[in-house]
Amino acid sequence: MPENLWVLYGALPAAVAFASVGLIRLISGQALGGRIASTGAGIALLVAYALMRDPLPLLEDRTALLLVALVAVGLVSDLLFANVRLISQTIAIVSPLLAFMWLRGTTLEGATSLYVAVFGVCFVAIAVISFNFSSFEPSSTRPAIMLAMAALGVGLVMLFDGARLSAGISLSAAAAVGGFFLWNWPKQRFAGGNGLLVGVAAALLSLSAAAALAGTSRLGLALLVLVFFADKIFRLPAFDGSVGRALEPILLAGVCGLIVLAAVAASTLTHL
């Protein structure tokens, strides 16, 4: 395991994602490779988690099983249903909800009213975010930018709260999505598809919701929900031409960064 955590959580998953995306495209060919290349981001997240996980037997590690399942579902979805938008969107919406239930269990018997309320809010938030993200065209770079910034924010909030393993997964997710995005900037090459929406985003949403139930700064995590709607909140101008399209992701990342800073400040300055 790398000693430097920023290598483990940052440089390593970014490099693995970048290499995996290129390798998938090379092996699979132009048409198929362009559809499934985003699976490389999920593969990078799996590699990073394998290096940071506790030495538990694999079948006893619910998080490991979840990450493997989500990457597999994302890949199969892009292979079979990339051109069937309704099915693809349904998988992207349902996957994080099922992942959340897998992590936390569906039994609320004996739980406090606060726990039930937080569970309900998390469930609704996941559904709304997933619905919004699934509505983007596969050629749009906005989901990758917002997902990377949200993952960065979640990772920092968790890190300051002492949830090191979950923070590592979230920061690794941010870096992995960043590695995928490098292939698509300044020119779009590969679709995001369910390789990102299921393989990475579903994992991030379910882990974040589980962390909120466990007591991680709920205000900080709630503020980060805004990152997933940053393009609508800030009403970014339309960009034309190659230069404009290259600058758009940078501007979007900047406004998302403001939300991330607010979330981190809220998590460190309050006990909510």
NORFENFEN-V768853 format. One record per residue. PHI is phi in radians with two decimals (NA if undefined). OMEGA is omega in degrees with one decimal (999 if undefined). D_FIRST is the distance of its C-alpha to the first C-alpha in Angstrom with 2 decimals. Layout:
BEGIN
phi omega d_first
PHI OMEGA D_FIRST
PHI OMEGA D_FIRST
END
This chain:
BEGIN
phi omega d_first
NA 176.6 0.00
-1.05 -179.1 3.83
-1.28 -178.3 6.32
-1.38 -176.1 8.91
-1.15 -179.7 9.37
-1.28 171.4 11.99
-1.27 -179.0 9.96
-1.13 -175.4 7.76
-1.56 -173.5 11.16
-2.11 -172.9 13.47
-1.10 -177.2 13.27
-1.11 179.9 10.83
-1.10 177.8 12.91
-1.12 -179.2 16.02
-1.18 179.4 15.59
-1.13 178.6 14.80
-1.10 -179.2 17.78
-1.05 -180.0 19.99
-1.18 -177.8 19.44
-1.15 179.1 19.83
-1.05 179.4 22.97
-1.12 -179.2 24.49
-1.20 177.9 23.79
-1.06 178.6 25.29
-1.10 -178.2 28.27
-1.15 -176.6 28.75
-1.30 -171.6 28.74
-1.53 -179.0 30.71
1.60 -172.3 33.32
-1.14 -174.7 34.75
-1.21 -178.2 36.23
-1.20 -179.1 33.73
-1.07 178.0 30.70
-1.13 -178.9 31.86
-1.40 -171.6 32.07
-1.92 -175.4 28.71
-1.08 -177.5 26.49
-1.14 174.7 25.20
-1.01 178.7 23.36
-1.02 178.1 20.71
-1.17 177.3 19.72
-1.15 177.5 19.26
-1.07 178.7 17.23
-1.09 177.8 14.81
-1.12 177.1 14.66
-1.09 179.0 14.02
-1.09 -179.8 11.06
-1.10 -179.5 9.53
-1.17 178.5 10.67
-1.05 -179.9 9.42
-1.41 -175.4 5.71
-1.81 -173.4 7.23
-1.26 173.1 10.10
-1.19 -177.4 11.55
-1.31 176.1 12.16
-1.52 170.0 15.59
-1.00 -173.6 17.69
-0.97 -176.2 17.60
-1.22 177.1 21.30
-1.72 -178.2 20.94
-1.72 -176.2 18.45
-1.11 -179.9 20.98
-1.15 179.0 18.70
-1.08 178.8 16.92
-1.08 179.8 20.43
-1.12 -178.3 21.74
-1.09 178.2 19.36
-1.08 -178.6 20.05
-1.10 -178.1 23.73
-1.15 177.7 24.00
-1.10 179.6 22.56
-1.13 179.8 24.96
-1.12 178.2 27.85
-1.07 179.6 27.37
-1.13 -179.6 27.41
-1.09 179.1 30.45
-1.08 179.6 32.19
-1.22 178.3 31.92
-1.24 -170.3 33.05
-1.76 -168.5 36.02
-2.17 -178.9 37.07
-1.02 -178.8 36.26
-1.70 177.3 40.03
-1.97 -167.4 40.99
-1.05 -177.3 40.26
-1.09 179.7 41.39
-1.16 -179.7 39.15
-1.07 178.6 36.14
-1.14 -179.9 36.79
-1.07 178.5 37.33
-1.11 -179.5 33.96
-1.14 -179.1 32.27
-1.43 -174.2 34.16
-1.34 -174.0 33.90
-0.97 -179.8 30.23
-1.16 177.6 28.82
-1.17 177.6 31.65
-1.16 178.4 30.90
-1.11 178.2 27.16
-1.08 179.6 28.17
-1.13 178.0 30.51
-1.14 -178.3 27.93
-1.21 -173.6 25.51
-1.78 -176.3 28.30
1.47 -176.5 30.97
-1.74 -176.8 34.50
-1.47 178.0 36.31
-1.94 -179.1 37.65
-1.09 179.6 40.22
1.46 -179.6 40.54
-1.30 177.8 38.33
-1.25 179.6 39.69
-1.10 177.8 41.47
-1.12 179.5 38.84
-1.07 179.9 36.09
-1.09 -179.6 38.28
-1.13 179.6 39.07
-1.12 177.7 35.48
-1.03 179.9 34.63
-1.12 179.2 37.57
-1.10 179.1 36.74
-1.06 -179.0 33.15
-1.08 180.0 34.57
-1.15 -179.7 37.15
-1.06 178.3 34.78
-1.06 -179.4 32.46
-1.08 -178.3 35.58
-1.15 179.5 36.98
-1.09 -179.1 33.83
-1.10 178.6 33.28
-1.11 179.4 36.96
-1.09 -177.4 36.86
-1.20 -178.1 33.83
-1.22 -178.9 35.26
-1.44 179.0 38.41
-1.24 173.0 36.89
-1.21 -179.5 37.69
-1.01 -178.3 34.83
-1.44 -177.8 35.57
-1.34 176.7 35.03
-1.56 -176.1 32.09
-1.08 179.2 32.69
-1.01 -179.5 30.62
-1.11 179.8 27.47
-1.13 -178.0 28.11
-1.15 178.8 28.95
-1.14 179.5 26.05
-1.09 -179.1 23.53
-1.22 176.9 25.32
-1.11 178.9 25.67
-1.10 176.5 21.97
-1.07 179.7 21.36
-1.10 178.5 24.03
-1.06 179.8 22.84
-1.08 -180.0 19.34
-1.19 178.3 20.99
-1.06 179.9 23.50
-1.16 -179.9 21.01
-1.09 178.8 18.88
-1.20 178.1 22.15
-1.55 176.2 23.08
1.53 178.5 20.04
-1.53 -168.4 18.75
-1.13 -177.2 15.13
-1.14 178.8 13.82
-1.12 176.6 16.81
-1.09 179.3 16.53
-1.09 178.2 13.05
-1.10 -177.5 14.61
-1.16 178.7 17.65
-1.13 176.8 16.21
-1.13 176.9 14.16
-1.09 178.3 17.57
-1.06 -179.3 19.32
-1.17 179.9 17.25
-1.11 177.4 17.60
-1.13 176.1 21.32
-1.07 177.0 21.55
-1.10 175.3 20.30
-1.15 -176.6 22.99
-1.10 -179.3 25.54
-1.01 176.5 25.27
-1.27 -173.5 26.99
-1.94 179.1 29.75
-2.36 4.5 30.64
-1.48 -178.0 33.30
-2.03 179.2 34.52
-1.21 179.0 33.69
-2.05 -173.3 32.50
-2.20 176.9 30.83
-1.29 175.3 31.74
-1.28 176.3 29.37
1.02 -178.7 30.91
-1.35 171.0 29.35
-1.01 175.5 26.13
-1.59 -172.6 25.56
-1.16 178.4 27.97
-1.81 -175.3 26.72
-1.09 -178.0 23.25
-2.14 -174.5 22.03
-1.09 -179.7 24.97
-1.09 177.6 25.79
-1.12 -179.1 22.33
-1.09 -178.0 22.53
-1.13 -178.1 26.10
-1.20 178.1 25.64
-1.17 179.5 22.66
-1.15 179.1 24.70
-1.13 177.8 27.76
-1.11 178.4 26.09
-1.16 177.9 24.79
-1.09 177.6 28.37
-1.16 -177.7 29.72
-1.41 175.8 27.35
1.93 174.3 28.68
-1.05 -175.0 26.40
-0.65 -177.3 28.75
-1.26 176.8 31.09
-1.16 178.8 32.92
-1.06 179.4 29.87
-1.17 179.0 28.81
-1.13 178.4 32.47
-1.09 -178.4 32.83
-1.20 174.3 29.92
-1.02 -178.4 32.04
-1.10 180.0 34.20
-1.04 -177.3 31.56
-1.23 178.9 32.20
-2.17 -174.4 35.85
-1.05 -178.5 35.58
-1.16 178.6 37.48
-1.53 -178.2 40.38
-1.16 -174.5 40.36
-1.61 176.2 40.50
0.85 -177.8 42.73
-1.12 -179.5 41.21
-1.20 176.3 43.84
-1.32 -179.0 44.09
-1.96 178.8 42.79
-2.02 177.6 44.64
1.41 -176.7 43.98
-1.15 179.9 40.85
-1.17 179.5 40.30
-1.09 179.2 40.76
-1.16 177.4 38.35
-1.31 -178.1 35.72
-1.43 -176.0 36.37
-0.99 179.6 36.43
-1.09 179.7 32.66
-1.16 178.5 32.28
-1.15 179.2 35.05
-1.11 177.3 33.71
-1.09 179.3 30.26
-1.14 -179.6 32.20
-1.24 174.3 34.21
-1.12 178.8 31.23
-1.08 177.1 29.60
-1.11 178.1 32.65
-1.17 178.2 32.12
-1.05 178.7 28.46
-1.07 178.4 29.64
-1.11 -179.6 32.33
-1.16 179.4 30.00
-1.13 177.8 27.61
-1.09 179.6 30.74
-1.11 -177.7 32.18
-1.26 -177.3 29.14
-1.59 -175.5 29.05
-1.72 -178.9 32.84
-2.20 177.0 34.00
-1.97 -177.5 33.35
-1.48 999 34.29
END
